[in-house]
Amino acid sequence: YGGHSFWDTELFILPFFDYVFPSMARNLVDYRYRLLGKACENAAENGYRGAKFPWESADTGDEECPEWTIEPDGSCYRCYVAEYEHHVTAAVAYGAVNYYAVTGDEDYFDTKGLELLAQTARFWVSRLEYAPDREEYEINQVTGPDEWHEPVNNNAYTNHMARWNIRTGLAWLRR
């Protein structure tokens, strides 16, 4: 990925390092924590609270995903993943929690992981929209991990991960 990080890092790469090379895993979770301030700026710029991690991240924490891509036939395609693929934020929280669960690194979790978990949960709470006709909350205008259905309302994966992030954040904060 040209040195960029996506949700794949936390869900597919980090678990291997958690178990096999925990010191390298610590570098991966520290990378996301180092960019937490930028993720909070990103959330605020998009009208949300908490931390919204970019879909395609680099060393600065800026969104690196282009708005347009060139297809093999030379045509241009509007790329909405950076705008709507918010599930990366829950994946970052999941990676931090899973890292702690596997390694027991309390120094990381007590000083950094808990703050990251709380800020990502705040994002999801601000991202929810109340649907009074159904008396429930929903998450509209997202692109799920398949990257081809954009934007949709109430993507199952995104909603599940947001719910997990909020509930896990609350459970840890209550402790």
MDAnalysis code that builds the backbone (N, CA, C; Angstrom):
import MDAnalysis as mda
import numpy as np

u = mda.Universe.empty(525, n_residues=175, atom_resindex=np.repeat(np.arange(175), 3), trajectory=True)
u.add_TopologyAttr("name", ["N", "CA", "C"] * 175)
u.add_TopologyAttr("resid", np.arange(1, 176))
u.add_TopologyAttr("resname", ["TYR", "GLY", "GLY", "HIS", "SER", "PHE", "TRP", "ASP", "THR", "GLU", "LEU", "PHE", "ILE", "LEU", "PRO", "PHE", "PHE", "ASP", "TYR", "VAL", "PHE", "PRO", "SER", "MET", "ALA", "ARG", "ASN", "LEU", "VAL", "ASP", "TYR", "ARG", "TYR", "ARG", "LEU", "LEU", "GLY", "LYS", "ALA", "CYS", "GLU", "ASN", "ALA", "ALA", "GLU", "ASN", "GLY", "TYR", "ARG", "GLY", "ALA", "LYS", "PHE", "PRO", "TRP", "GLU", "SER", "ALA", "ASP", "THR", "GLY", "ASP", "GLU", "GLU", "CYS", "PRO", "GLU", "TRP", "THR", "ILE", "GLU", "PRO", "ASP", "GLY", "SER", "CYS", "TYR", "ARG", "CYS", "TYR", "VAL", "ALA", "GLU", "TYR", "GLU", "HIS", "HIS", "VAL", "THR", "ALA", "ALA", "VAL", "ALA", "TYR", "GLY", "ALA", "VAL", "ASN", "TYR", "TYR", "ALA", "VAL", "THR", "GLY", "ASP", "GLU", "ASP", "TYR", "PHE", "ASP", "THR", "LYS", "GLY", "LEU", "GLU", "LEU", "LEU", "ALA", "GLN", "THR", "ALA", "ARG", "PHE", "TRP", "VAL", "SER", "ARG", "LEU", "GLU", "TYR", "ALA", "PRO", "ASP", "ARG", "GLU", "GLU", "TYR", "GLU", "ILE", "ASN", "GLN", "VAL", "THR", "GLY", "PRO", "ASP", "GLU", "TRP", "HIS", "GLU", "PRO", "VAL", "ASN", "ASN", "ASN", "ALA", "TYR", "THR", "ASN", "HIS", "MET", "ALA", "ARG", "TRP", "ASN", "ILE", "ARG", "THR", "GLY", "LEU", "ALA", "TRP", "LEU", "ARG", "ARG"])
u.atoms.positions = np.array([
    [0.804, -1.204, 0.000],
    [0.000, 0.000, 0.000],
    [0.852, 1.276, 0.000],
    [2.040, 1.194, -0.482],
    [2.878, 2.377, -0.593],
    [3.176, 3.040, 0.738],
    [3.262, 2.283, 1.815],
    [3.546, 2.849, 3.121],
    [2.334, 3.410, 3.833],
    [1.157, 3.265, 3.262],
    [-0.060, 3.779, 3.878],
    [-0.730, 2.682, 4.700],
    [-1.507, 3.107, 5.682],
    [-2.224, 2.164, 6.542],
    [-3.716, 2.279, 6.299],
    [-4.366, 1.141, 6.288],
    [-5.814, 1.035, 6.137],
    [-6.334, 0.208, 7.310],
    [-7.595, -0.137, 7.309],
    [-8.173, -0.985, 8.346],
    [-7.556, -2.375, 8.346],
    [-6.998, -2.776, 7.224],
    [-6.345, -4.072, 7.119],
    [-5.252, -4.229, 8.178],
    [-4.601, -3.123, 8.512],
    [-3.514, -3.167, 9.493],
    [-4.017, -3.742, 10.813],
    [-5.095, -3.184, 11.333],
    [-5.595, -3.609, 12.641],
    [-6.295, -4.964, 12.611],
    [-6.964, -5.286, 11.529],
    [-7.736, -6.531, 11.511],
    [-6.972, -7.736, 10.978],
    [-5.999, -7.522, 10.129],
    [-5.316, -8.658, 9.521],
    [-3.835, -8.744, 9.862],
    [-3.175, -7.627, 10.020],
    [-1.725, -7.625, 10.249],
    [-1.391, -7.584, 11.736],
    [-2.015, -6.669, 12.468],
    [-1.715, -6.491, 13.883],
    [-1.898, -7.772, 14.708],
    [-2.956, -8.565, 14.512],
    [-3.094, -9.779, 15.330],
    [-1.895, -10.730, 15.210],
    [-1.339, -10.859, 14.029],
    [-0.143, -11.699, 13.873],
    [0.992, -11.164, 14.738],
    [1.239, -9.855, 14.654],
    [2.329, -9.258, 15.429],
    [2.037, -9.288, 16.928],
    [0.758, -9.156, 17.316],
    [0.399, -9.249, 18.738],
    [0.932, -10.550, 19.341],
    [0.756, -11.653, 18.635],
    [1.140, -12.963, 19.144],
    [2.604, -13.315, 18.903],
    [3.146, -12.900, 17.772],
    [4.477, -13.364, 17.378],
    [5.578, -12.349, 17.687],
    [5.322, -11.078, 17.434],
    [6.313, -10.025, 17.647],
    [5.656, -8.848, 18.387],
    [5.371, -9.011, 19.683],
    [4.633, -7.966, 20.404],
    [5.319, -6.595, 20.411],
    [6.633, -6.552, 20.350],
    [7.288, -5.233, 20.335],
    [7.010, -4.516, 19.012],
    [6.900, -5.258, 17.926],
    [6.531, -4.642, 16.650],
    [5.055, -4.242, 16.668],
    [4.228, -5.048, 17.323],
    [2.809, -4.705, 17.458],
    [2.670, -3.398, 18.223],
    [3.506, -3.209, 19.237],
    [3.467, -1.959, 20.013],
    [3.749, -0.773, 19.096],
    [4.669, -0.931, 18.154],
    [4.936, 0.145, 17.197],
    [3.698, 0.480, 16.378],
    [2.940, -0.546, 15.991],
    [1.734, -0.314, 15.183],
    [0.656, 0.427, 15.970],
    [0.437, 0.040, 17.225],
    [-0.591, 0.744, 18.004],
    [-0.103, 2.128, 18.412],
    [1.195, 2.271, 18.644],
    [1.736, 3.605, 18.936],
    [1.592, 4.542, 17.739],
    [1.735, 3.994, 16.533],
    [1.553, 4.794, 15.303],
    [0.160, 5.427, 15.281],
    [-0.867, 4.626, 15.553],
    [-2.229, 5.165, 15.539],
    [-2.419, 6.173, 16.669],
    [-1.853, 5.892, 17.837],
    [-2.005, 6.837, 18.940],
    [-1.317, 8.160, 18.609],
    [-0.163, 8.099, 17.990],
    [0.571, 9.314, 17.614],
    [-0.270, 10.198, 16.695],
    [-1.172, 9.599, 15.932],
    [-2.014, 10.346, 14.994],
    [-3.399, 10.671, 15.561],
    [-3.600, 10.407, 16.853],
    [-4.914, 10.637, 17.462],
    [-5.327, 12.105, 17.386],
    [-4.401, 13.009, 17.625],
    [-4.733, 14.441, 17.531],
    [-5.220, 14.822, 16.149],
    [-4.564, 14.309, 15.132],
    [-4.973, 14.576, 13.754],
    [-6.344, 13.946, 13.470],
    [-6.597, 12.760, 14.040],
    [-7.899, 12.110, 13.865],
    [-9.000, 12.932, 14.526],
    [-8.698, 13.581, 15.639],
    [-9.680, 14.464, 16.288],
    [-9.939, 15.692, 15.417],
    [-8.897, 16.238, 14.816],
    [-9.073, 17.351, 13.875],
    [-9.923, 16.915, 12.689],
    [-9.662, 15.713, 12.180],
    [-10.403, 15.175, 11.044],
    [-11.887, 15.046, 11.383],
    [-12.186, 14.572, 12.588],
    [-13.589, 14.467, 13.004],
    [-14.238, 15.849, 13.044],
    [-13.568, 16.796, 13.666],
    [-14.128, 18.145, 13.789],
    [-14.338, 18.787, 12.422],
    [-13.400, 18.608, 11.522],
    [-13.534, 19.164, 10.165],
    [-14.724, 18.583, 9.423],
    [-15.135, 17.377, 9.808],
    [-16.272, 16.717, 9.167],
    [-17.559, 16.828, 9.980],
    [-17.539, 17.647, 11.037],
    [-18.740, 17.895, 11.830],
    [-19.009, 16.874, 12.920],
    [-18.004, 16.117, 13.325],
    [-18.180, 15.085, 14.352],
    [-17.323, 15.388, 15.565],
    [-17.583, 14.683, 16.640],
    [-16.757, 14.752, 17.847],
    [-15.817, 13.543, 17.864],
    [-14.909, 13.548, 18.807],
    [-14.014, 12.409, 18.964],
    [-12.957, 12.351, 17.880],
    [-12.616, 11.117, 17.495],
    [-11.538, 10.891, 16.532],
    [-12.043, 10.086, 15.344],
    [-11.829, 10.612, 14.150],
    [-12.176, 9.924, 12.899],
    [-10.870, 9.693, 12.146],
    [-10.444, 8.440, 12.104],
    [-9.198, 8.119, 11.419],
    [-9.405, 8.106, 9.914],
    [-8.400, 8.543, 9.168],
    [-8.542, 8.567, 7.706],
    [-8.584, 7.159, 7.129],
    [-9.241, 7.032, 5.999],
    [-9.309, 5.748, 5.326],
    [-7.907, 5.284, 4.913],
    [-7.160, 6.159, 4.330],
    [-5.802, 5.839, 3.870],
    [-4.853, 6.798, 4.581],
    [-4.121, 6.275, 5.535],
    [-3.309, 7.119, 6.409],
    [-1.826, 6.988, 6.095],
    [-1.110, 8.076, 6.326],
    [0.353, 8.082, 6.203],
    [0.921, 8.697, 7.482],
    [2.170, 9.102, 7.449],
    [2.835, 9.604, 8.649],
    [2.203, 10.857, 9.240],
    [1.537, 11.659, 8.441],
    [0.964, 12.909, 8.932],
    [-0.414, 12.725, 9.558],
    [-1.095, 11.644, 9.241],
    [-2.468, 11.445, 9.689],
    [-3.484, 12.073, 8.760],
    [-2.988, 12.692, 7.680],
    [-3.887, 13.260, 6.676],
    [-4.484, 12.151, 5.822],
    [-5.630, 12.429, 5.236],
    [-6.236, 11.497, 4.285],
    [-5.400, 11.488, 3.019],
    [-4.948, 10.319, 2.611],
    [-4.100, 10.182, 1.427],
    [-4.826, 9.574, 0.233],
    [-6.078, 9.166, 0.430],
    [-6.837, 8.552, -0.662],
    [-7.236, 9.626, -1.670],
    [-6.963, 9.397, -2.939],
    [-7.339, 10.398, -3.944],
    [-8.852, 10.437, -4.146],
    [-9.354, 11.606, -4.528],
    [-10.787, 11.726, -4.807],
    [-11.150, 11.091, -6.143],
    [-10.196, 11.011, -7.046],
    [-10.425, 10.425, -8.367],
    [-9.356, 9.396, -8.659],
    [-9.736, 8.324, -9.337],
    [-8.766, 7.325, -9.774],
    [-8.915, 7.126, -11.280],
    [-7.854, 6.690, -11.887],
    [-7.883, 6.404, -13.330],
    [-8.010, 4.902, -13.512],
    [-9.036, 4.509, -14.223],
    [-9.311, 3.106, -14.490],
    [-8.380, 2.579, -15.589],
    [-8.247, 1.253, -15.710],
    [-7.375, 0.685, -16.752],
    [-7.720, 1.138, -18.173],
    [-8.997, 1.466, -18.409],
    [-9.385, 1.912, -19.749],
    [-9.131, 3.407, -19.962],
    [-8.567, 4.088, -18.938],
    [-8.256, 5.508, -19.044],
    [-9.344, 6.432, -18.532],
    [-10.505, 5.894, -18.210],
    [-11.583, 6.731, -17.693],
    [-11.311, 7.073, -16.229],
    [-11.924, 8.152, -15.798],
    [-11.782, 8.581, -14.404],
    [-12.974, 8.087, -13.602],
    [-12.703, 7.739, -12.355],
    [-13.727, 7.221, -11.467],
    [-13.673, 8.004, -10.166],
    [-14.803, 8.548, -9.734],
    [-14.872, 9.274, -8.464],
    [-14.771, 8.260, -7.336],
    [-13.778, 8.415, -6.503],
    [-13.492, 7.488, -5.412],
    [-14.038, 8.072, -4.108],
    [-15.067, 7.445, -3.566],
    [-15.728, 7.959, -2.371],
    [-15.249, 7.304, -1.078],
    [-14.326, 6.371, -1.152],
    [-13.975, 5.630, 0.062],
    [-13.470, 6.538, 1.171],
    [-12.695, 7.557, 0.844],
    [-12.182, 8.451, 1.883],
    [-13.309, 9.205, 2.568],
    [-14.346, 9.504, 1.834],
    [-15.464, 10.272, 2.368],
    [-16.414, 9.427, 3.215],
    [-16.598, 8.155, 2.854],
    [-17.636, 7.352, 3.483],
    [-17.164, 6.099, 4.215],
    [-15.923, 5.720, 4.068],
    [-15.488, 4.463, 4.689],
    [-14.981, 4.722, 6.101],
    [-15.929, 4.886, 7.004],
    [-15.617, 5.267, 8.371],
    [-15.297, 4.082, 9.272],
    [-15.548, 2.871, 8.816],
    [-15.330, 1.713, 9.685],
    [-13.873, 1.560, 10.104],
    [-12.955, 2.233, 9.413],
    [-11.542, 2.190, 9.810],
    [-11.385, 2.692, 11.243],
    [-12.211, 3.638, 11.663],
    [-12.113, 4.194, 13.012],
    [-12.382, 3.118, 14.063],
    [-13.387, 2.301, 13.852],
    [-13.668, 1.209, 14.784],
    [-12.568, 0.150, 14.729],
    [-11.996, -0.070, 13.560],
    [-10.918, -1.050, 13.432],
    [-9.693, -0.620, 14.240],
    [-9.405, 0.675, 14.243],
    [-8.272, 1.181, 15.033],
    [-8.512, 0.904, 16.518],
    [-9.723, 1.158, 16.990],
    [-10.060, 0.873, 18.395],
    [-9.959, -0.621, 18.673],
    [-10.463, -1.423, 17.756],
    [-10.409, -2.885, 17.911],
    [-8.958, -3.357, 18.013],
    [-8.109, -2.803, 17.182],
    [-6.692, -3.177, 17.212],
    [-6.060, -2.860, 18.554],
    [-6.379, -1.701, 19.110],
    [-5.816, -1.307, 20.409],
    [-6.284, -2.241, 21.521],
    [-7.573, -2.546, 21.531],
    [-8.128, -3.421, 22.564],
    [-7.572, -4.832, 22.418],
    [-7.508, -5.320, 21.197],
    [-6.993, -6.668, 20.971],
    [-5.503, -6.756, 21.334],
    [-4.748, -5.717, 21.007],
    [-3.331, -5.689, 21.375],
    [-3.186, -5.851, 22.889],
    [-3.976, -5.092, 23.644],
    [-3.913, -5.187, 25.101],
    [-4.344, -6.577, 25.579],
    [-5.410, -7.120, 25.006],
    [-5.912, -8.431, 25.423],
    [-4.857, -9.517, 25.232],
    [-4.095, -9.414, 24.150],
    [-3.090, -10.439, 23.856],
    [-1.810, -10.214, 24.650],
    [-1.351, -8.970, 24.713],
    [-0.039, -8.701, 25.313],
    [-0.105, -8.351, 26.797],
    [-1.245, -7.867, 27.272],
    [-1.341, -7.425, 28.653],
    [-0.529, -6.168, 28.932],
    [-0.219, -5.407, 27.895],
    [0.610, -4.210, 28.011],
    [-0.197, -3.078, 28.663],
    [-0.212, -3.076, 30.001],
    [-0.971, -2.068, 30.727],
    [-0.400, -0.672, 30.552],
    [0.916, -0.568, 30.402],
    [1.531, 0.741, 30.179],
    [0.930, 1.403, 28.949],
    [0.766, 0.629, 27.861],
    [0.154, 1.181, 26.647],
    [-1.319, 1.500, 26.882],
    [-2.054, 0.516, 27.389],
    [-3.506, 0.692, 27.439],
    [-3.922, 1.782, 28.420],
    [-3.280, 1.842, 29.575],
    [-3.656, 2.839, 30.578],
    [-3.311, 4.260, 30.148],
    [-2.258, 4.431, 29.357],
    [-1.836, 5.780, 28.973],
    [-2.291, 6.188, 27.578],
    [-2.493, 5.232, 26.697],
    [-2.818, 5.572, 25.305],
    [-4.064, 4.864, 24.792],
    [-4.139, 3.572, 24.996],
    [-5.228, 2.777, 24.433],
    [-6.601, 3.205, 24.903],
    [-6.715, 3.520, 26.187],
    [-8.008, 3.931, 26.713],
    [-8.455, 5.267, 26.120],
    [-7.526, 6.184, 25.952],
    [-7.863, 7.471, 25.331],
    [-8.304, 7.272, 23.882],
    [-7.594, 6.421, 23.162],
    [-7.946, 6.129, 21.769],
    [-9.341, 5.485, 21.697],
    [-9.599, 4.549, 22.579],
    [-10.902, 3.874, 22.619],
    [-12.019, 4.873, 22.918],
    [-11.791, 5.763, 23.866],
    [-12.815, 6.748, 24.221],
    [-13.077, 7.721, 23.075],
    [-12.027, 8.207, 22.435],
    [-12.207, 9.178, 21.350],
    [-12.885, 8.561, 20.126],
    [-12.588, 7.307, 19.831],
    [-13.259, 6.661, 18.697],
    [-14.726, 6.388, 19.028],
    [-15.014, 6.029, 20.266],
    [-16.418, 5.837, 20.671],
    [-17.181, 7.160, 20.581],
    [-16.543, 8.256, 20.978],
    [-17.179, 9.574, 20.857],
    [-17.521, 9.873, 19.401],
    [-16.635, 9.503, 18.495],
    [-16.928, 9.713, 17.076],
    [-18.211, 8.994, 16.694],
    [-18.318, 7.721, 17.057],
    [-19.486, 6.948, 16.648],
    [-20.770, 7.496, 17.252],
    [-20.715, 7.931, 18.499],
    [-21.913, 8.517, 19.115],
    [-22.346, 9.753, 18.326],
    [-21.377, 10.560, 17.900],
    [-21.738, 11.765, 17.139],
    [-22.128, 11.431, 15.698],
    [-21.751, 10.287, 15.226],
    [-22.042, 9.857, 13.849],
    [-23.448, 9.265, 13.723],
    [-24.016, 8.821, 14.836],
    [-25.353, 8.225, 14.830],
    [-26.416, 9.261, 14.485],
    [-27.458, 8.801, 13.810],
    [-28.624, 9.631, 13.515],
    [-29.852, 8.933, 14.088],
    [-30.666, 9.702, 14.781],
    [-31.870, 9.121, 15.359],
    [-32.985, 9.096, 14.321],
    [-33.631, 7.944, 14.189],
    [-34.772, 7.762, 13.285],
    [-36.031, 7.671, 14.146],
    [-36.731, 8.796, 14.337],
    [-37.871, 8.804, 15.259],
    [-39.013, 7.879, 14.836],
    [-39.172, 7.672, 13.539],
    [-40.257, 6.796, 13.087],
    [-40.046, 5.351, 13.531],
    [-38.801, 4.952, 13.706],
    [-38.490, 3.590, 14.158],
    [-37.966, 3.563, 15.588],
    [-37.774, 4.744, 16.183],
    [-37.240, 4.873, 17.533],
    [-35.927, 4.110, 17.708],
    [-35.015, 4.341, 16.758],
    [-33.700, 3.710, 16.823],
    [-32.666, 4.594, 16.133],
    [-31.442, 4.256, 16.370],
    [-30.344, 4.997, 15.751],
    [-29.848, 4.249, 14.532],
    [-29.301, 5.014, 13.592],
    [-28.749, 4.417, 12.381],
    [-27.517, 5.193, 11.948],
    [-26.765, 4.590, 11.055],
    [-25.581, 5.243, 10.494],
    [-25.783, 5.275, 8.983],
    [-26.005, 6.475, 8.479],
    [-26.268, 6.644, 7.052],
    [-25.018, 7.106, 6.307],
    [-25.067, 6.908, 4.991],
    [-24.004, 7.393, 4.097],
    [-22.631, 6.824, 4.444],
    [-22.487, 5.518, 4.363],
    [-21.196, 4.875, 4.583],
    [-20.889, 3.915, 3.439],
    [-19.632, 3.592, 3.324],
    [-19.192, 2.534, 2.422],
    [-18.618, 1.433, 3.298],
    [-19.115, 0.238, 3.124],
    [-18.624, -0.884, 3.918],
    [-17.299, -1.408, 3.403],
    [-16.807, -2.463, 4.005],
    [-15.493, -2.980, 3.639],
    [-15.418, -3.580, 2.234],
    [-16.546, -3.796, 1.577],
    [-16.467, -4.308, 0.200],
    [-16.063, -3.224, -0.795],
    [-16.152, -1.956, -0.391],
    [-15.707, -0.786, -1.149],
    [-16.466, -0.507, -2.442],
    [-17.478, -1.269, -2.759],
    [-18.167, -1.074, -4.036],
    [-19.578, -0.546, -3.889],
    [-20.151, -0.665, -2.731],
    [-21.493, -0.137, -2.512],
    [-21.342, 1.157, -1.724],
    [-21.411, 2.266, -2.438],
    [-21.126, 3.553, -1.814],
    [-22.109, 4.613, -2.248],
    [-22.521, 5.480, -1.408],
    [-22.704, 5.233, 0.013],
    [-24.020, 4.509, 0.254],
    [-24.085, 3.822, 1.348],
    [-25.306, 3.105, 1.722],
    [-25.689, 3.498, 3.142],
    [-26.891, 3.175, 3.511],
    [-27.344, 3.397, 4.881],
    [-27.305, 2.074, 5.636],
    [-26.807, 2.143, 6.856],
    [-26.831, 1.007, 7.772],
    [-26.117, -0.229, 7.232],
    [-24.882, -0.049, 6.832],
    [-24.050, -1.188, 6.449],
    [-23.868, -2.076, 7.676],
    [-24.120, -3.361, 7.535],
    [-24.094, -4.276, 8.684],
    [-22.736, -4.282, 9.387],
    [-21.660, -4.379, 8.637],
    [-20.328, -4.417, 9.249],
    [-20.040, -3.111, 9.994],
    [-20.275, -1.984, 9.345],
    [-20.004, -0.693, 9.962],
    [-20.835, -0.520, 11.233],
    [-22.120, -0.831, 11.165],
    [-22.983, -0.694, 12.340],
    [-22.527, -1.610, 13.477],
    [-22.148, -2.832, 13.147],
    [-21.695, -3.777, 14.171],
    [-20.427, -3.273, 14.860],
    [-19.472, -2.813, 14.066],
    [-18.214, -2.336, 14.637],
    [-18.413, -1.049, 15.434],
    [-19.290, -0.164, 14.966],
    [-19.581, 1.060, 15.721],
    [-20.205, 0.704, 17.064],
    [-21.144, -0.210, 17.056],
    [-21.785, -0.654, 18.298],
    [-20.754, -1.258, 19.244],
    [-19.894, -2.109, 18.696],
    [-18.831, -2.706, 19.515],
    [-17.958, -1.610, 20.114],
    [-17.568, -0.627, 19.307],
    [-16.678, 0.446, 19.755],
    [-17.325, 1.250, 20.888],
    [-18.586, 1.601, 20.730],
    [-19.279, 2.378, 21.761],
    [-19.422, 1.562, 23.049],
    [-19.882, 0.335, 22.931],
    [-20.084, -0.503, 24.127],
    [-18.767, -0.807, 24.829],
    [-17.742, -1.105, 24.065],
    [-16.446, -1.410, 24.673],
    [-15.857, -0.172, 25.323],
    [-15.988, 0.970, 24.671],
    [-15.511, 2.210, 25.265],
    [-16.210, 2.512, 26.578],
    [-17.515, 2.361, 26.612],
    [-18.262, 2.598, 27.849],
    [-17.857, 1.624, 28.944],
    [-17.706, 0.355, 28.583],
    [-17.325, -0.653, 29.584],
    [-15.961, -0.338, 30.196],
    [-15.019, 0.049, 29.378],
    [-13.678, 0.372, 29.893],
    [-13.697, 1.655, 30.703],
    [-14.442, 2.641, 30.289],
    [-14.487, 3.894, 31.028],
    [-15.159, 3.717, 32.389],
    [-16.111, 2.800, 32.481],
    [-16.767, 2.525, 33.763],
    [-15.815, 1.871, 34.757],
    [-14.822, 1.169, 34.246],
    [-13.842, 0.523, 35.124],
    [-12.981, 1.566, 35.782],
])
